[in-house]
Amino acid sequence: MEPKNRTTRGRRLARAAALLAVAAAVTVTAAPAQAAPVWGPITQVDLGVDGARANQSSIGLGISGNGRYALFSSSATNLVADASPAFGLYVRDLRTGRTELVSRADDGTAFSSATEAAGISGDGRYIVFSAEANGVFDVYVRDRVKGRTSAVTNGTAAGPGDGGSYDPAISADGRHIAFMSTRTDLVPGAPVTPNKRNVYVTDRITGATRLVSVGAGGQAADGDSENPTISGDGRTVGFTSKAGNLLPAADAGTAGLARLRFTTLYATDLDSGTTVVAGLNPDGTPGAAAPTIRLSPDGRYAAYALSATPLPGGKSRTELFVNDLRTNRVQSIRTSTNPDAICWGEPSAAITTDDRWIYFSGGCSDTIIRAGQARFDLYRQDLRTGHTELLTTASDGTPKDGAAGEPFVTDNGRTVLFGDNSSNLLPGGTGSDWQVYLRSLKNS
């Protein structure tokens, strides 16, 4: 069993603090002209009773394909009328303005230990999350229409199993759920090692669970695998791993995996069973990647961030890339066309269903407006033309004073959900706490 407080929340909030420190280290000053995008106003999503703003921090976790339902986590205590835990998972109906606590057991009681990693199906009906019951973390799916919650990670043992299950992701149709688990009883006869983290996928219709992080020869993976994600069509699973035997020996040697001392990003095609290194450098070699990977809805493209030369002052940074998994063409995602600009980007990027646009958090040294400001802004870039649009400014059109991140986008690519900790993003903002926001193209 993992520690009770296992969650991505700590990593995200720590990274948020790092964003502020990193950006403040860059002192280049220039303000390039930008074409005004036809975007509507920014609105806050994490609202509760009578439209009150969340009184604690919140983080966006997903949006339904049609843009009606937004999933987020929050420590706020004023989001629902009934008694709520100090931390919970919520869905807001953006059409009716109703906020709903979804981290509930089947009897309707709120889980007191749900983790932040969660996902929402394309129609907003199903929510998948991890929570602790009877001393064990399992993955659950909440059917919002029926008001029922069921366990995904039942295993085959009579008892609760010999480990925990975490970090779930769900396909757009709600059928396939990818997750990480340390249990050994999820797939009878599967080659797994006790206490190792492995990635699995469960088909909710057939009930079958499949081990994804398996050695190339069918043996147990010799390192931990975690941080799974799944494409919208449920066909491709992306994950991070420290295992050195997931590829055939010849391929692993060619890829240089034996030399790696960092986590590698992989993608597995569930139809063919083929696993490839997804986090590549532009020259085709495995890159030193941040432990997050996002897939396009069709599973063709992987978005990730690679370690780069530090910023002035020695602050670390990562650069954002997109890999076409069919061709292994790696594309750098930058907000500047100046090859001499120092750029940075976060791996939590979102690609639209037509593979046209990528939404991401980042910046470049030649887009710094003045020293000392956090320049992790939210952008979208046309993957075909390279055209880039800035999406986050203060309510009066001036630069905001915080950082933006964690974007999720609707199927049509015209609405984006994101987090931000600026004090001037909306009138009357207080800053410091992360809140969840929405922005849409006009006439969308």
FIMI-485800 format. One record per residue: residue in one letter; x negated, y negated, z of N, C-alpha, C in turn. Coordinates in steps of 0.001 Angstrom, whole numbers, padded with zeros to 6 digits, always signed. Layout:
BEGIN
aXYZXYZXYZ/...
END
This chain:
BEGIN
m-000846+001197+000000+000000+000000+000000-000877-001241+000000/e-000518-002205-000805-001247-003462-000873-000903-004341+000325/p-001703-005349+000613-001359-006284+001680+000005-006891+001449/k+000707-007186+002517+002083-007681+002434+002200-008961+001646/n+001164-009776+001668+001271-011077+001014+000698-011060-000395/r+000594-009881-000998+000078-009843-002362+001021-010613-003275/t+000508-011638-003938+001333-012480-004812+000436-013286-005712/t+000966-013722-006839+000211-014624-007711+000280-016052-007229/r+001105-016330-006250+001303-017704-005795+000001-018330-005321/g-000774-017582-004515-002024-018127-004015-002977-018454-005146/r-003045-017552-006141-003922-017807-007276-003476-019054-008034/r-002181-019214-008228-001690-020348-008996-001916-021660-008266/l-001627-021686-006974-001806-022924-006230-003276-023269-006088/a-004116-022251-005916-005548-022511-005853-006042-023048-007186/r-005517-022475-008275-005916-022950-009586-005445-024383-009800/a-004274-024701-009275-003759-026060-009409-004700-027067-008766/a-005178-026723-007572-006129-027603-006902-007400-027740-007718/a-007813-026629-008344-009013-026670-009171-008811-027553-010392/l-007601-027541-010947-007321-028380-012108-007583-029844-011791/l-007113-030271-010627-007295-031660-010237-008771-031983-010077/a-009509-031086-009431-010923-031334-009193-011716-031327-010489/v-011399-030372-011388-012120-030274-012645-011900-031515-013497/a-010647-031913-013618-010343-033054-014478-010967-034328-013957/a-011009-034471-012645-011575-035681-012065-013064-035794-012318/a-013712-034652-012661-015148-034667-012885-015518-035248-014236/v-014562-035365-015149-014850-035860-016485-014581-037356-016542/t-015538-038107-017021-015417-039567-016967-015411-040223-018338/v-015301-039438-019426-015224-040023-020751-013911-040788-020867/t-013937-041977-021449-012706-042772-021533-012407-043137-022973/a-011249-042704-023439-010763-043066-024766-009304-042706-024823/a-008538-043438-025590-007106-043173-025681-006702-043087-027146/p-006743-041874-027719-006407-041743-029134-004925-041980-029378/a-004618-042476-030556-003217-042688-030913-002540-041351-031136/q-001287-041243-030696-000526-040025-030882+000820-040371-031493/a+001217-039547-032466+002537-039739-033049+003590-039416-032003/a+004599-040264-031913+005625-040078-030901+006508-038898-031262/p+006509-037831-030456+007381-036689-030731+008822-037030-030394/v+009750-036387-031088+011171-036664-030847+011686-035740-029746/w+011216-035963-028557+011587-035142-027412+012561-035894-026519/g+013456-035140-025907+014384-035718-024957+013704-035943-023619/p+014443-036424-022634+013861-036706-021328+013468-035438-020580/i+012550-035579-019653+012164-034484-018761+013181-034410-017624/t+013635-033214-017316+014587-033021-016221+014050-031992-015242/q+014426-032128-013993+013974-031181-012974+014914-029985-012916/v+014341-028801-012715+015100-027555-012710+015343-027034-011306/d+014351-027125-010439+014486-026536-009095+015310-027456-008199/l+016597-027452-008487+017563-028248-007744+018506-027321-006999/g+018990-027782-005878+019848-026947-005061+021208-027542-004818/v+021643-027438-003591+022977-027876-003197+023166-029356-003523/d+024253-029674-004217+024594-031052-004597+023506-031711-005437/g+022718-030903-006146+021695-031448-007025+020465-031954-006311/a+020295-031589-005052+019134-032059-004285+017844-031441-004818/r+016791-032238-004858+015492-031724-005265+014968-030739-004219/a+014249-029732-004686+013674-028754-003768+012800-029461-002745/n+012924-029071-001465+012165-029734-000411+010817-029080-000142/q+010473-028067-000950+009145-027456-000912+008743-027120-002347/s+007566-026571-002512+007045-026320-003854+007761-025172-004547/s+007781-025250-005870+008407-024236-006716+007511-024003-007928/i+007635-022804-008513+006852-022466-009698+007762-021770-010705/g+007723-022214-011963+008534-021619-013015+008028-020243-013391/l+008951-019316-013652+008587-017936-013966+009184-017443-015272/g+010058-018212-015901+010604-017770-017173+011877-018498-017531/i+012274-018358-018801+013512-018965-019290+014152-017997-020278/s+015478-017927-020265+016166-017029-021183+015985-017518-022614/g+016174-016602-023571+015918-016937-024963+016761-018074-025482/n+018002-018191-024993+018870-019269-025458+018724-020541-024634/g+017853-020519-023622+017587-021715-022837+018605-022017-021760/r+019518-021090-021494+020544-021392-020492+020076-021128-019070/y+019272-020083-018869+018907-019680-017512+017401-019837-017283/a+017044-020451-016171+015648-020635-015790+015366-019871-014507/l+014270-019127-014502+013835-018367-013327+012665-019082-012679/f+012724-019237-011353+011608-019844-010643+011535-019302-009219/s+010390-019455-008615+010204-019113-007207+010095-020402-006411/s+010449-020340-005149+010382-021559-004347+010315-021239-002863/s+009643-022108-002138+009631-022069-000678+010667-023019-000096/a+011446-023680-000955+012439-024649-000491+013544-023969+000306/t+014131-024717+001213+015207-024190+002054+016557-024823+001739/n+016628-025631+000666+017871-026353+000369+018420-026032-001022/l+018108-024827-001522+018503-024496-002891+019843-023782-002987/v+020218-023059-001946+021502-022366-001950+022235-022681-000654/a+023558-022551-000689+024360-022924+000470+024222-021940+001619/d+024115-020636+001297+024007-019647+002372+022573-019587+002867/a+022389-018909+003960+021060-018788+004560+020099-018183+003554/s+018947-018791+003394+017960-018309+002438+016628-018090+003140/p+015807-017204+002588+014500-016970+003192+013575-018155+002954/a+012434-018142+003617+011467-019220+003430+010911-019204+002011/f+010948-018055+001363+010471-017947-000013+011425-017032-000762/g+011812-017414-001966+012724-016594-002742+012594-016833-004222/l+013260-015976-005004+013331-016099-006449+014724-016586-006817/y+014780-017560-007722+016047-018206-008032+016256-018272-009544/v+017523-018263-009946+017906-018531-011325+018837-019735-011314/r+018557-020685-012182+019442-021842-012319+020125-021782-013673/d+021445-021864-013646+022229-021961-014865+022164-023414-015313/l+021439-023659-016386+021209-025031-016832+022441-025643-017478/r+023451-024825-017742+024698-025341-018297+025654-025787-017194/t+025771-024972-016138+026714-025286-015064+026064-025980-013881/g+024702-025895-013773+024014-026505-012649+024025-025662-011398/r+024386-024394-011486+024433-023508-010317+023077-022837-010120/t+022574-022880-008880+021342-022195-008519+021688-020951-007714/e+021068-019826-008059+021414-018524-007485+020166-017833-006946/l+020210-017352-005734+019124-016553-005173+019231-015140-005739/v+018187-014666-006415+018256-013356-007081+017374-012300-006440/s+016503-012686-005514+015661-011684-004836+016457-011079-003684/r+017463-010292-004068+018371-009668-003105+018343-008153-003259/a+018561-007455-002148+018729-006010-002178+020114-005682-002724/d+020385-004402-002925+021664-004015-003511+022844-004364-002617/d+022608-004450-001307+023706-004809-000406+023898-006315-000290/g+023129-007073-001054+023282-008520-001075+022381-009279-000129/t+021700-008585+000779+020796-009269+001699+019549-009737+000957/a+019006-010860+001388+017826-011410+000731+016577-010669+001178/f+015709-010337+000212+014402-009784+000550+013569-010886+001195/s+012909-010546+002270+012071-011525+002950+010631-011489+002458/s+010330-010552+001578+008930-010379+001173+008785-010210-000330/a+009674-010797-001113+009522-010735-002563+008263-011480-002983/t+007561-010944-003977+006365-011617-004472+006739-012546-005614/e+005818-013410-005959+006123-014427-006957+006186-013884-008374/a+005449-012818-008664+005471-012261-010011+006860-011713-010304/a+007503-012224-011348+008854-011816-011690+009092-012152-013154/g+010179-011613-013708+010488-011870-015102+011984-011879-015344/i+012406-012471-016463+013809-012594-016828+014001-012064-018239/s+015095-011334-018456+015381-010801-019783+015817-011927-020722/g+015868-011618-022010+016167-012649-023000+017532-013277-022845/d+018519-012495-022356+019856-013046-022157+020083-013571-020751/g+019061-013478-019907+019156-013982-018545+019877-013063-017586/r+020292-011888-018043+021078-010995-017185+020217-010273-016155/y+019036-009820-016566+018213-008981-015693+016998-009754-015168/i+016768-009595-013868+015590-010164-013217+014785-009020-012628/v+013495-008994-012908+012632-007951-012370+011646-008597-011406/f+011411-007930-010279+010521-008495-009268+010014-007377-008371/s+009060-007703-007520+008512-006759-006549+008831-007259-005147/a+009211-006333-004281+009542-006704-002903+009273-005517-001986/e+009168-005818-000690+008870-004793+000306+010149-004360+001022/a+010319-003060+001120+011408-002489+001908+010862-001258+002632/n+011090-001187+003919+010601-000060+004716+009092+000111+004625/g+008394-001003+004555+006934-000968+004575+006269-000687+003250/v+007019-000611+002163+006459-000282+000858+006945-001297-000178/f+006032-001754-001023+006405-002624-002128+006818-001781-003332/d+007973-002091-003886+008452-001452-005100+008908-002514-006082/v+009078-002102-007329+009608-002977-008363+011114-002757-008456/y+011850-003861-008511+013308-003812-008575+013802-004600-009779/v+014990-004245-010233+015655-005029-011275+017023-005440-010748/r+017319-006708-010904+018595-007276-010456+019471-007530-011673/d+020649-006908-011695+021639-007151-012732+022535-008280-012237/r+022386-009462-012807+023113-010630-012330+024605-010547-012658/v+024952-009821-013701+026358-009699-014077+027105-008801-013095/k+026510-007666-012774+027144-006720-011860+026840-007013-010392/g+025831-007860-010150+025445-008143-008773+024816-006952-008090/r+024093-006131-008845+023483-004923-008303+021962-004990-008453/t+021264-004378-007516+019808-004285-007536+019409-002828-007431/s+018507-002376-008282+018059-000983-008249+016546-000927-008342/a+015965+000109-007750+014525+000298-007776+014093+000890-009105/v+012995+000390-009627+012416+000914-010858+011371+001972-010535/t+010614+001764-009475+009503+002642-009122+009933+003642-008056/n+010751+004605-008446+011209+005616-007499+010184+006707-007272/g+009396+007051-008300+008419+008114-008157+009078+009476-008041/t+008270+010477-007767+008777+011843-007668+008672+012411-006269/a+007980+011712-005383+007815+012223-004024+009103+012050-003234/a+009284+012896-002222+010478+012796-001383+010453+011532-000545/g+009271+011098-000194+009120+009905+000621+008902+008680-000231/p+008373+007608+000365+008207+006347-000354+007019+006300-001295/g+006265+007404-001395+005104+007395-002264+003852+007006-001501/d+002732+007013-002187+001452+006793-001521+000815+005476-001913/g+001604+004533-002355+001071+003230-002721+002200+002263-002996/g+001848+001093-003518+002844+000072-003814+002859-000282-005284/s+003894-000999-005712+004066-001398-007106+004343-002900-007160/y+003706-003580-008122+003699-005038-008135+003689-005588-009561/d+003778-006909-009657+003515-007683-010878+004315-007208-012087/p+005643-007117-011997+006411-006621-013141+006630-007664-014224/a+006826-007165-015434+007208-007993-016588+008277-007225-017351/i+009180-007926-018019+010335-007291-018648+010444-007685-020115/s+010873-006741-020957+011079-007028-022370+012328-007874-022549/a+012488-008452-023723+013596-009375-023949+014955-008704-023791/d+015064-007429-024198+016347-006735-024079+016571-006114-022710/g+015609-006282-021801+015747-005761-020447+015517-004279-020317/r+015116-003621-021395+014978-002158-021367+013650-001695-020785/h+012569-002350-021157+011234-001902-020748+010642-002828-019687/i+010070-002220-018658+009459-002973-017571+008031-002483-017382/a+007084-003395-017499+005675-003092-017243+005331-003553-015834/f+004462-002811-015161+004093-003176-013801+002781-002510-013425/m+002201-002974-012332+001000-002362-011772+001373-001580-010529/s+000741-000427-010331+001015+000361-009136-000222+001124-008695/t-000316+001345-007383-001365+002202-006818-000808+003579-006464/r+000456+003814-006764+001045+005117-006490+000497+006169-007449/t+000543+007434-007014+000086+008540-007854+001219+009459-008270/d+002462+009143-007873+003579+010057-008114+004571+009534-009139/l+004212+008500-009882+005171+007905-010813+005334+008728-012085/v+004262+009377-012526+004296+010226-013720+003715+011580-013338/p+004520+012618-013287+004007+013942-012891+002830+014372-013759/g+001724+014735-013096+000551+015223-013798-000299+014156-014444/a+000036+012882-014247-000743+011810-014877-002143+011741-014270/p-003154+011445-015099-004527+011356-014601-004780+010025-013896/v-004460+009962-012625-004691+008750-011852-005466+009099-010593/t-006198+008114-010106-007020+008282-008910-006372+007543-007750/p-006256+008165-006577-005660+007476-005432-006325+006131-005169/n-005508+005160-004812-005943+003805-004448-006438+002977-005629/k-006372+003515-006848-006707+002736-008022-005460+002030-008542/r-005632+000841-009069-004529+000105-009664-004384+000521-011125/n-003175+000875-011511-002897+001290-012883-001685+000543-013416/v-001583+000483-014736-000475-000186-015403+000465+000861-015994/y+001755+000660-015774+002791+001582-016237+003867+000813-016995/v+004688+001564-017736+005889+001031-018359+007031+002005-018106/t+008170+001484-017673+009364+002298-017470+010440+001896-018472/d+011036+002898-019099+012174+002714-019990+013431+002860-019149/r+014179+001804-018968+015341+001829-018079+016499+002641-018643/i+016505+002885-019949+017584+003681-020534+017316+005175-020355/t+016105+005602-020666+015777+007023-020537+015315+007387-019133/g+014855+006389-018382+014329+006646-017054+012892+007107-017052/a+012275+007225-018227+010904+007727-018326+009906+006630-017978/t+008875+007028-017251+007773+006120-016915+006504+006624-017582/r+005738+005713-018131+004536+006061-018895+003317+005356-018321/l+002229+006091-018180+000954+005505-017765+000307+004841-018973/v-000004+003560-018863-000612+002818-019965-002128+002784-019840/s-002634+002544-018646-004080+002398-018439-004722+003771-018220/v-004890+004491-019307-005456+005836-019249-006726+005875-020080/g-007693+006704-019652-008937+006834-020381-008717+007336-021793/a-009655+006996-022686-009501+007337-024100-009393+008837-024325/g-010006+009634-023466-009947+011088-023610-008858+011722-022768/g-007962+010895-022234-006885+011413-021404-007251+011538-019937/q-008436+011098-019584-008882+011161-018193-008423+009927-017437/a-008590+009934-016125-008208+008787-015305-009095+007590-015626/a-008507+006410-015616-009289+005189-015791-010277+005064-014640/d-011504+004633-014940-012538+004569-013916-012665+003195-013273/g-011637+002367-013427-011610+001059-012788-010178+000580-012667/d-009978-000473-011905-008636-001006-011689-008112-001715-012929/s-006806-001541-013166-006090-002259-014226-004890-002957-013597/e-004620-004195-014007-003545-004956-013370-003110-006123-014257/n-002308-007040-013684-001809-008237-014367-001128-007902-015694/p-000174-006976-015710+000450-006591-016972+001411-007652-017493/t+001560-007664-018803+002589-008433-019476+003120-007560-020601/i+004298-007858-021120+004882-007051-022185+005473-007980-023236/s+005345-007589-024483+005903-008413-025562+007420-008378-025507/g+008044-009363-026109+009492-009446-026085+010169-008233-026691/d+009534-007622-027714+010129-006452-028346+009844-005161-027590/g+009103-005253-026487+008841-004087-025660+007844-003116-026230/r+007160-003476-027275+006256-002540-027940+004810-002645-027466/t+004384-003832-027069+002981-004052-026722+002845-004479-025269/v+001877-003895-024570+001576-004242-023189+000167-004808-023122/g+000035-005974-022519-001271-006555-022292-001613-006449-020812/f-002889-006310-020488-003298-006193-019092-004787-006449-018968/t-005238-006640-017733-006659-006790-017445-007171-005502-016823/s-008435-005207-017043-008979-003975-016475-010483-004083-016276/k-010935-003413-015253-012367-003255-015005-012836-001860-015382/a-011944-001069-015948-012307+000273-016389-013208+000197-017612/g-014136+001133-017706-015047+001159-018840-014779+002297-019799/n-013691+003061-019578-013450+004235-020410-012091+004227-021099/l-011509+003033-021297-010205+002957-021950-010292+003085-023467/l-011474+002855-024027-011687+002989-025458-012568+004197-025723/p-012463+004788-026922-013400+005854-027280-014833+005389-027120/a-015729+006303-026801-017118+005938-026491-017751+005105-027588/a-017524+005474-028852-018133+004726-029952-017609+003305-029997/d-016291+003149-029843-015706+001811-029872-016175+000983-028696/a-016251+001608-027522-016688+000877-026333-018115+000403-026492/g-018966+001256-027103-020348+000861-027321-020455-000287-028290/t-019667-000214-029350-019665-001284-030347-019176-002592-029741/a-018178-002470-028879-017609-003668-028269-018500-004248-027193/g-019475-003492-026743-020369-003993-025710-019786-003912-024319/l-018799-003018-024108-018160-002952-022800-019120-002497-021715/a-020103-001694-022090-021037-001210-021081-021822-002338-020444/r-021917-003464-021147-022690-004591-020632-021841-005563-019820/l-020540-005356-019854-019668-006326-019215-019698-006205-017702/r-019615-007333-017043-019529-007361-015581-018341-008236-015171/f-017354-008285-016020-016184-009094-015752-014954-008327-016206/t-013798-008832-015864-012554-008197-016265-012332-008361-017762/t-011920-007285-018411-011654-007294-019840-010146-007307-020076/l-009708-007995-021123-008304-008056-021482-008013-007041-022575/y-006979-006222-022354-006611-005179-023306-005176-005368-023775/a-004859-004743-024910-003491-004655-025402-003267-003240-025907/t-002135-002645-025512-001798-001287-025925-000509-001296-026733/d-000563-000728-027928+000625-000535-028752+001294+000752-028275/l+002478+000641-027699+003119+001810-027110+003595+002800-028159/d+003862+002358-029385+004295+003274-030435+003152+004159-030913/s+002002+003551-031146+000856+004313-031653-000033+004850-030548/g+000075+004256-029349-000797+004645-028251-002187+004057-028344/t-002384+003146-029271-003702+002554-029490-003957+001406-028523/t-005131+001417-027900-005549+000345-027002-006732-000384-027613/v-006696-001719-027595-007781-002530-028139-008159-003603-027133/v-009370-004131-027272-009772-005290-026495-009109-006509-027115/a-008323-007214-026323-007595-008377-026842-008352-009675-026618/g-009082-009777-025515-009770-011017-025166-011123-011122-025830/l-011118-011468-027103-012354-011526-027881-012900-012948-027992/n-014228-013032-028096-014883-014269-028493-014625-014495-029986/p-014847-015715-030484-014671-015954-031916-015537-015054-032802/d-016654-014544-032266-017508-013667-033074-017080-012203-033000/g-015971-011925-032308-015443-010568-032264-015926-009733-031101/t-016791-010263-030253-017256-009530-029079-016335-009810-027894/p-016271-008891-026918-015431-009139-025734-015893-010377-024981/g-014939-011185-024539-015273-012417-023849-015091-012321-022345/a-015748-013214-021633-015585-013322-020181-014291-014073-019913/a-013230-013335-019654-011890-013913-019654-011347-014151-018263/a-010478-015159-018153-009679-015337-016950-008675-014181-016876/p-008278-013750-015677-007445-012547-015541-005965-012761-015825/t-005667-013373-016958-004287-013581-017392-004235-013454-018898/i-003208-012777-019399-003010-012659-020834-001530-012846-021131/r-001220-013581-022177+000154-013752-022642+000247-013224-024070/l+001354-012570-024390+001585-012040-025728+002699-012813-026416/s+002615-012907-027737+003731-013453-028491+004897-012476-028413/p+006134-012930-028644+007285-012037-028524+007200-010779-029381/d+006534-010871-030549+006406-009694-031401+005133-008902-031109/g+004359-009334-030126+003155-008615-029735+001977-008771-030663/r+002105-009608-031686+001004-009742-032643-000143-010584-032098/y+000180-011618-031331-000841-012557-030873-001024-012480-029358/a-002271-012601-028936-002603-012658-027515-003228-014007-027216/a-002738-014670-026172-003299-015940-025719-004054-015698-024416/y-005228-016300-024286-006072-016071-023115-007104-017181-023022/a-007811-017240-021911-008837-018266-021706-010169-017607-021392/l-011216-018132-021977-012564-017611-021783-013417-018612-021017/s-014309-018088-020212-015243-018936-019470-016104-019723-020451/a-016346-020997-020124-017105-021868-021014-018156-022630-020221/t-019027-023322-020947-020047-024145-020302-019385-025119-019339/p-019918-025253-018139-019253-026107-017134-019076-027547-017592/l-018148-028196-016929-017934-029626-017127-019047-030416-016446/p-019163-031698-016757-020119-032531-016017-019883-032426-014522/g-020959-032339-013777-020842-032171-012337-020831-030710-011916/g-020938-029795-012883-021000-028375-012568-019671-027705-012334/k-018560-028413-012573-017246-027811-012378-016982-026774-013462/s-016425-025637-013076-016166-024581-014044-014987-024955-014934/r-014896-024312-016090-013778-024550-016993-013563-023311-017852/t-012392-023230-018445-012093-022183-019411-011527-022823-020662/e-011752-022183-021800-011213-022644-023065-010164-021642-023542/l-009121-022154-024200-007998-021345-024623-008203-020819-026041/f-007827-019536-026230-007935-018908-027542-006689-018077-027825/v-006443-017847-029118-005387-016945-029562-006011-015933-030513/n-005740-014647-030262-006274-013573-031090-005135-012912-031851/d-005260-012845-033185-004330-012088-034012-004733-010618-033893/l-003944-009838-033183-004321-008459-032903-004296-007569-034141/r-003696-008027-035238-003728-007260-036485-005040-007451-037219/t-005563-008669-037171-006755-008987-037965-007974-009291-037109/n-007787-009474-035799-008858-009908-034880-009411-011280-035253/r-008581-012097-035875-008957-013490-036111-008688-014270-034831/v-009726-014886-034300-009637-015632-033043-009614-017120-033346/q-008626-017795-032783-008425-019215-033046-008576-019997-031752/s-009409-021037-031777-009579-021912-030624-008417-022892-030550/i-007855-023062-029358-006739-023985-029152-007258-025188-028384/r-007362-026317-029074-007922-027530-028499-006993-028700-028778/t-007061-029703-027920-006260-030901-028141-007013-031943-028948/s-008236-031658-029330-009048-032611-030084-009649-031928-031301/t-009747-032672-032400-010418-032161-033593-011899-032508-033598/n-012340-033238-032584-013740-033627-032475-014551-032434-031968/p-015452-031875-032767-016202-030696-032333-017112-030953-031148/d-017421-032220-030873-018296-032554-029752-017519-032776-028455/a-016191-032783-028523-015394-032997-027312-015471-031767-026403/i-015536-032014-025107-015485-030941-024117-014011-030667-023821/c-013565-029445-024084-012149-029119-023916-011967-028005-022899/w-010770-027944-022356-010436-026914-021371-008986-026504-021563/g-008647-025314-021112-007275-024843-021262-006975-023715-020304/e-005700-023554-019981-005229-022506-019093-004717-021314-019900/p-004864-020091-019381-004428-018909-020130-002926-018713-020161/s-002192-019375-019280-000742-019187-019223-000064-019998-020321/a-000238-019543-021551+000318-020227-022715+001502-019422-023249/a+002401-020099-023964+003602-019457-024491+003670-019656-025998/i+003917-018566-026723+004008-018598-028182+005454-018357-028590/t+005939-019097-029584+007329-018991-030010+007562-017712-030811/t+008834-017340-030958+009179-016077-031611+008775-016035-033080/d+008645-017198-033726+008220-017217-035121+006707-017317-035266/d+005983-017205-034142+004518-017272-034130+003995-018596-034671/r+004792-019633-034572+004419-020925-035151+003777-021857-034130/w+004366-021951-032944+003920-022926-031955+003385-022244-030710/i+002373-022864-030116+001876-022436-028813+001986-023612-027846/y+002559-023357-026684+002679-024346-025616+001612-024020-024577/f+000873-025037-024128-000242-024755-023225-000596-025970-022389/s-001340-025710-021336-001847-026750-020443-003344-026901-020654/g-003789-028134-020857-005213-028347-021069-005517-029795-021361/g-006664-030009-021973-007080-031355-022319-008474-031343-022914/c-008939-032505-023334-010282-032674-023882-010877-033977-023374/s-012193-034055-023399-012876-035218-022839-012537-036499-023579/d-012173-036411-024871-011850-037640-025591-010372-038002-025485/t-009624-037279-024648-008247-037687-024359-008099-038123-022906/i-009196-038287-022222-009158-038836-020870-008795-040314-020974/i-007828-040741-020214-007396-042132-020284-008160-042989-019285/r-008382-042465-018104-009300-043132-017186-009814-042101-016184/a-010993-042379-015683-011646-041421-014798-010829-041202-013538/g-010886-039998-013019-010233-039695-011752-008832-039156-011889/q-008269-039162-013095-006930-038622-013284-006997-037155-013656/a-005999-036405-013227-005891-035016-013629-005416-034966-015067/r-006199-034360-015917-005854-034379-017333-005445-032995-017823/f-004835-032192-016981-004198-030972-017443-002767-031334-017799/d-002587-031740-019042-001277-032101-019539-000687-030928-020311/l+000601-031033-020608+001269-029994-021379+001340-030420-022835/y+000932-029506-023714+000928-029763-025148+001636-028624-025877/r+001990-028898-027120+002301-027804-028033+001519-028033-029314/q+001054-026929-029903+000238-027013-031109+000817-026096-032182/d+000845-026596-033401+001266-025824-034553+000102-024902-034932/l+000306-023598-034816-000775-022656-035076-001154-022591-036549/r-000313-023134-037419-000632-023124-038851-001391-024362-039269/t-000992-025512-038741-001591-026772-039187-002549-027382-038168/g-002453-026981-036914-003270-027575-035867-002687-028843-035287/h-001539-029302-035803-000898-030503-035263-000547-030293-033796/t-000916-031264-032955-000740-031141-031508+000116-032282-030987/e+001037-031969-030082+001922-032958-029482+001785-032930-027966/l+001665-034094-027358+001661-034233-025909+003108-034238-025410/l+003405-033417-024410+004780-033280-023936+005033-033890-022567/t+003998-034198-021817+004204-034685-020451+003549-036042-020255/t+004376-037026-019948+003919-038345-019544+004777-038782-018369/a+004390-039879-017741+005194-040426-016655+006522-040930-017203/s+007446-041199-016283+008794-041616-016689+008794-042909-017490/d+007775-043739-017316+007705-045000-018069+006811-044892-019305/g+006393-043666-019638+005577-043460-020820+004088-043548-020594/t+003663-043916-019398+002245-043992-019074+001736-042609-018655/p+000419-042438-018528-000101-041126-018115+000408-040733-016731/k+000710-039471-016567+001129-038985-015254-000092-038765-014377/d+000129-038625-013062-000990-038572-012135-001225-037182-011551/g-000658-036140-012153-000849-034777-011662-001171-033833-012790/a-001002-032549-012522-001321-031511-013495-000059-030778-013915/a-000057-030269-015140+001044-029469-015660+000536-028076-015984/g+001437-027091-015932+001016-025727-016252+002176-024754-016315/e+001860-023476-016559+002821-022365-016571+004003-022600-017505/p+003769-022820-018817+004904-023043-019718+005594-021750-020136/f+006910-021844-020341+007722-020775-020925+008636-021440-021944/v+008857-020770-023071+009571-021419-024170+010748-020568-024641/t+011788-021220-025129+012962-020534-025639+012679-019917-027006/d+013607-019078-027467+013407-018384-028733+013214-019339-029900/n+013954-020435-029917+013839-021361-031045+012666-022326-030916/g+011932-022242-029810+010748-023080-029635+011033-024530-029362/r+012270-024891-029037+012648-026289-028894+012838-026722-027448/t+012730-025786-026520+012852-026124-025104+011745-025422-024333/v+011091-026160-023444+009995-025601-022669+010238-025823-021186/l+009994-024780-020408+010029-024834-018948+008592-024884-018469/f+008299-025714-017464+006919-025835-017006+006878-026334-015566/g+005704-026228-014960+005489-026751-013621+004623-027993-013659/d+004785-028857-012657+003989-030083-012601+003981-030589-011165/n+002870-031180-010745+002802-031739-009390+002551-033241-009390/s+002943-033911-010468+002788-035362-010547+003812-036069-009663/s+003456-037252-009211+004393-038059-008419+005205-039000-009294/n+004762-039185-010557+005424-040166-011415+006017-039550-012676/l+006230-038231-012667+006829-037594-013837+008280-038029-014005/l+008991-038154-012861+010354-038667-012838+010430-039808-011832/p+011357-040726-011994+011501-041800-010996+011784-041224-009613/g+011136-041768-008611+011361-041312-007242+010616-040065-006857/g+009688-039610-007712+008930-038414-007394+007963-038647-006238/t+007638-037555-005555+006740-037658-004410+005369-037058-004680/g+005261-036143-005652+003975-035556-005963+003540-034523-004950/s+002338-034039-005088+001653-033042-004254+002281-031657-004379/d+003603-031517-004194+004252-030223-004371+004478-029940-005849/w+004294-028669-006224+004629-028257-007579+006140-028119-007702/q+006691-028652-008780+008116-028546-009070+008279-028025-010492/v+009498-027642-010847+009773-027024-012141+010606-027985-012993/y+010202-028130-014260+010833-029106-015142+011170-028478-016495/l+011966-029218-017239+012416-028781-018561+012350-029951-019518/r+011983-029651-020763+012043-030675-021801+012446-030033-023124/s+013305-030706-023860+013796-030168-025120+013648-031200-026227/l+013507-030697-027456+013558-031578-028606+014950-032187-028704/k+015022-033388-029150+016332-034026-029336+017134-033274-030373/n+018448-033223-030149+019384-032542-031046+019142-031042-031092/s+018507-030483-030029+018288-029049-030007+019484-028352-029397/
END
